[in-house]
Amino acid sequence: MNVSKMKFKIIGKGKPIVMIHGWAMNYEVFMPFIDQMDKEKFKFILFNVPKLNSTVTWNDALEEIKKNLLELELKEFDLLGWSLGGHIALDLYQFLKSSIKKIFLVSSTPKFIKGPDWEFAIDEKIFNSFAESIKNNTENTLYRFFNLQLLGQSKRKELIDFLMQTVKKDKADPVSLDLYLSSMRVNFYLDFIFDALEKIYLIAGAKDKIVPIEAQYQICKKSKNKHLILNDASHIPFLTHINECKFYMESVYE
C-alpha cells in the first residue's frame, strides 16, 4: 500500500464538520457552500479522498482517512458525505462511533446499483456503460456525468463549468475512478444506515437522476429526524440550493 499523505484544509472556528466529496470530485466542490456558512459557528474540515490503484484498495483509503482524522485530535465531530462520500462517512462511523455525533448524507444512498436486495437505484446496464466510457474518454464522460447531476437546474451551464474547472484542481485519475466505481457497484450500506439512524440527516433533491428520491423516502420512513427533501433540486443541492441547505443545517444545530 502506498497512499499519499493527506492534507486537510480547515475553515472556521466552531463545530467541526468533516466534509467528504463524491466520485470524480475534490473538496473544492464545497467552497461555494462553505463561503455562505457561519465560520464562527462551524469549522469545516476538508480533504481529497485518496486515489485508488493496484496497491491501494477501498479499505486502504478508509484506513488512511481514519488515521489522519485521528491525528487532528478532535474529541467530537460530525460528517457530511455527498453521494459516494456518504458511503465513506458510514464506513468511518463504524470505526469512530463515539466521536461522531451527526452524519449528513447528501444525495447518497444505501446502494447505487439496482438489484434483488435494493430496487431504488439505477439500472446496472446503465452503470456499466458509464464505467466503460470513463476508461475511453474521461473528460467527455465527466462532462456528461455533471450534466446528468444538474438536469432541470436553472444555472446548469454555469455550474457544469464550475465542476469541470474544479476537477482540474486535482486531476481525475481514470484508474482510480474505475476502482471507486467497482466499489460502488457492490457496496451496500442499508444496515450501516440503520445502525446510525438516530444520527443521520438527509439532504436530497427530488429530481436526482443518479440517486432516485425513493431511496431517501425508504430511510425517512424509519427515521425520526427532520430531513431536507428539495422538490426542485437534483444531485448537488448544496450548489443549486445553497440557502435552503444552509438554513437546514443551521436548524439541526439549534
C-alpha positions as CSV (number, residue, x, y, z in Angstrom):
1,M,0.0,0.0,0.0
2,N,1.3,3.4,-0.9
3,V,-1.2,6.2,-0.1
4,S,-0.2,9.8,-0.4
5,K,-0.2,11.8,2.8
6,M,-3.5,13.6,3.1
7,K,-3.6,17.3,3.5
8,F,-6.5,19.0,5.3
9,K,-8.0,22.4,4.6
10,I,-9.7,23.8,7.7
11,I,-12.0,26.8,7.6
12,G,-13.8,28.3,10.6
13,K,-13.6,28.0,14.4
14,G,-16.8,26.4,15.6
15,K,-18.4,22.9,15.5
16,P,-16.2,20.6,13.4
17,I,-17.8,19.1,10.3
18,V,-15.7,16.8,8.1
19,M,-16.8,17.2,4.5
20,I,-16.4,14.2,2.2
21,H,-16.8,14.8,-1.5
22,G,-18.2,12.5,-4.2
23,W,-16.9,10.5,-7.0
24,A,-14.6,12.2,-9.5
25,M,-14.5,15.4,-7.5
26,N,-12.4,17.1,-4.8
27,Y,-13.0,19.2,-1.8
28,E,-13.2,22.5,-3.8
29,V,-16.7,21.5,-4.8
30,F,-17.9,22.5,-1.3
31,M,-16.4,26.0,-1.4
32,P,-19.4,28.0,-2.7
33,F,-21.5,26.4,0.1
34,I,-18.9,27.0,2.8
35,D,-18.5,30.6,1.7
36,Q,-22.1,31.2,2.8
37,M,-21.8,29.5,6.2
38,D,-21.1,31.0,9.6
39,K,-17.4,30.3,10.2
40,E,-17.8,31.3,13.9
41,K,-20.4,28.6,14.3
42,F,-18.8,25.9,12.2
43,K,-15.3,24.5,11.4
44,F,-15.2,22.8,8.1
45,I,-12.5,20.1,7.6
46,L,-11.9,19.3,4.0
47,F,-9.6,16.8,2.2
48,N,-9.3,15.0,-1.1
49,V,-10.3,11.3,-0.9
50,P,-7.2,9.2,-1.6
51,K,-6.8,7.8,-5.1
52,L,-7.1,4.1,-5.6
53,N,-4.7,1.9,-7.7
54,S,-3.5,-1.6,-8.0
55,T,-2.0,-1.5,-4.5
56,V,-4.4,0.9,-2.7
57,T,-7.8,-0.5,-2.1
58,W,-11.1,1.0,-0.7
59,N,-10.2,-0.3,2.7
60,D,-6.7,1.2,2.5
61,A,-8.2,4.6,1.6
62,L,-10.6,4.3,4.6
63,E,-7.7,3.5,6.9
64,E,-5.7,6.4,5.7
65,I,-8.6,8.8,6.2
66,K,-9.3,7.4,9.7
67,K,-5.6,7.7,10.7
68,N,-5.4,11.3,9.5
69,L,-8.6,12.3,11.2
70,L,-7.3,10.8,14.5
71,E,-4.2,12.9,14.2
72,L,-6.4,16.0,14.3
73,E,-7.3,15.0,17.9
74,L,-10.9,16.0,17.6
75,K,-12.9,15.0,20.6
76,E,-16.2,15.1,18.8
77,F,-17.1,16.0,15.2
78,D,-19.8,15.5,12.6
79,L,-19.6,14.1,9.0
80,L,-21.1,15.4,5.7
81,G,-20.8,12.9,2.9
82,W,-22.0,13.7,-0.6
83,S,-23.0,10.8,-2.9
84,L,-20.1,8.4,-2.8
85,G,-18.8,10.4,0.2
86,G,-21.9,9.2,2.1
87,H,-20.5,5.6,1.9
88,I,-17.2,6.7,3.2
89,A,-18.9,8.6,6.0
90,L,-20.8,5.5,7.0
91,D,-17.7,3.4,7.0
92,L,-15.8,5.9,9.1
93,Y,-18.7,5.9,11.6
94,Q,-18.1,2.1,12.2
95,F,-14.6,3.0,13.3
96,L,-15.2,6.2,15.2
97,K,-18.8,5.9,16.6
98,S,-18.0,7.6,20.0
99,S,-16.6,10.7,18.3
100,I,-19.2,11.2,15.6
101,K,-22.5,12.8,16.7
102,K,-24.2,13.7,13.4
103,I,-24.0,12.3,9.8
104,F,-25.3,14.4,6.9
105,L,-25.9,12.2,3.9
106,V,-26.3,14.4,0.8
107,S,-27.7,12.7,-2.3
108,S,-26.4,9.4,-1.0
109,T,-28.0,6.0,-0.9
110,P,-27.5,2.6,0.6
111,K,-26.7,1.2,-2.8
112,F,-26.0,2.8,-6.2
113,I,-26.9,-0.2,-8.3
114,K,-30.4,-1.8,-8.6
115,G,-30.6,-5.4,-7.6
116,P,-32.7,-8.0,-5.8
117,D,-31.8,-6.5,-2.4
118,W,-32.4,-2.9,-3.4
119,E,-34.7,-1.6,-6.1
120,F,-34.4,2.1,-5.6
121,A,-31.3,2.7,-7.7
122,I,-30.1,3.0,-11.3
123,D,-30.0,0.0,-13.7
124,E,-26.8,-2.0,-13.7
125,K,-26.5,-1.8,-17.5
126,I,-26.5,2.0,-17.4
127,F,-23.9,2.0,-14.7
128,N,-21.7,-0.5,-16.6
129,S,-21.9,1.6,-19.8
130,F,-20.9,4.6,-17.8
131,A,-18.0,2.8,-16.2
132,E,-16.7,1.6,-19.6
133,S,-16.8,5.1,-21.1
134,I,-14.8,6.6,-18.2
135,K,-11.8,4.5,-19.4
136,N,-12.1,5.6,-23.0
137,N,-12.9,9.3,-22.7
138,T,-12.6,10.6,-19.2
139,E,-13.2,14.3,-19.8
140,N,-16.2,13.8,-22.0
141,T,-17.7,11.3,-19.6
142,L,-17.3,13.6,-16.7
143,Y,-19.0,16.4,-18.6
144,R,-22.0,14.1,-19.3
145,F,-21.9,13.0,-15.7
146,F,-22.1,16.6,-14.4
147,N,-24.8,17.4,-16.9
148,L,-26.8,14.5,-15.5
149,Q,-26.3,15.7,-12.0
150,L,-27.7,19.1,-12.9
151,L,-30.7,18.2,-15.1
152,G,-33.5,20.7,-14.5
153,Q,-31.4,23.3,-12.8
154,S,-31.6,27.0,-14.0
155,K,-27.8,27.6,-13.7
156,R,-26.8,24.2,-15.2
157,K,-24.2,25.5,-17.7
158,E,-22.6,27.8,-15.2
159,L,-22.4,25.0,-12.6
160,I,-21.0,22.5,-15.1
161,D,-18.3,24.9,-16.0
162,F,-17.5,25.3,-12.3
163,L,-17.4,21.5,-11.8
164,M,-15.1,21.0,-14.9
165,Q,-12.7,23.6,-13.6
166,T,-12.9,22.1,-10.1
167,V,-11.9,18.7,-11.4
168,K,-8.8,20.1,-12.9
169,K,-7.5,21.3,-9.4
170,D,-6.9,17.7,-8.5
171,K,-6.7,15.9,-11.9
172,A,-9.0,12.9,-12.2
173,D,-7.2,9.6,-12.5
174,P,-9.2,7.1,-14.7
175,V,-7.8,4.1,-12.9
176,S,-8.9,5.5,-9.5
177,L,-12.3,6.5,-10.9
178,D,-12.8,3.0,-12.2
179,L,-11.8,1.3,-9.0
180,Y,-14.2,3.6,-7.0
181,L,-16.9,2.6,-9.4
182,S,-16.1,-1.0,-8.8
183,S,-16.7,-0.4,-5.1
184,M,-19.9,1.5,-5.7
185,R,-21.1,-1.5,-7.8
186,V,-21.1,-3.9,-4.8
187,N,-21.2,-1.8,-1.6
188,F,-24.5,-2.0,0.3
189,Y,-24.9,0.2,3.4
190,L,-28.5,-0.3,4.5
191,D,-27.5,-2.0,7.7
192,F,-24.9,0.7,8.4
193,I,-27.6,3.4,7.9
194,F,-30.0,1.7,10.3
195,D,-27.1,1.3,12.8
196,A,-26.5,5.0,12.7
197,L,-30.2,6.1,12.1
198,E,-30.5,8.4,15.1
199,K,-27.5,10.4,13.9
200,I,-28.4,10.6,10.2
201,Y,-29.8,13.7,8.5
202,L,-30.7,13.5,4.8
203,I,-30.3,16.3,2.2
204,A,-31.7,15.3,-1.2
205,G,-33.3,16.5,-4.4
206,A,-36.5,15.0,-5.8
207,K,-35.1,15.5,-9.4
208,D,-32.0,13.5,-8.7
209,K,-31.2,11.2,-11.7
210,I,-28.3,9.4,-10.1
211,V,-29.9,8.6,-6.7
212,P,-33.7,8.1,-7.1
213,I,-35.6,10.0,-4.4
214,E,-37.4,6.8,-3.5
215,A,-34.1,5.7,-1.8
216,Q,-34.4,8.7,0.6
217,Y,-38.0,8.0,1.3
218,Q,-37.2,4.5,2.4
219,I,-34.8,5.9,5.0
220,C,-37.2,8.7,6.1
221,K,-39.8,6.1,6.9
222,K,-37.6,4.7,9.6
223,S,-36.1,7.9,10.9
224,K,-37.5,10.4,13.5
225,N,-35.0,13.2,12.5
226,K,-36.1,16.0,10.2
227,H,-34.6,15.8,6.7
228,L,-34.4,18.2,3.8
229,I,-36.0,17.0,0.6
230,L,-36.0,19.7,-2.1
231,N,-38.6,19.3,-4.8
232,D,-36.6,21.3,-7.4
233,A,-33.1,20.1,-6.6
234,S,-31.2,17.3,-8.3
235,H,-27.9,15.6,-7.3
236,I,-25.9,18.6,-6.0
237,P,-28.3,20.6,-3.7
238,F,-25.6,22.3,-1.8
239,L,-24.7,24.1,-5.0
240,T,-28.1,24.6,-6.6
241,H,-30.0,25.4,-3.4
242,I,-27.3,26.9,-1.1
243,N,-29.6,28.9,1.1
244,E,-32.0,26.0,1.7
245,C,-29.2,23.7,2.7
246,K,-27.6,26.4,4.9
247,F,-30.8,27.1,6.8
248,Y,-31.5,23.4,7.2
249,M,-28.0,22.7,8.7
250,E,-28.2,25.6,11.0
251,S,-31.7,24.4,12.2
252,V,-30.3,21.0,13.0
253,Y,-27.8,22.6,15.5
254,E,-30.4,24.9,17.2
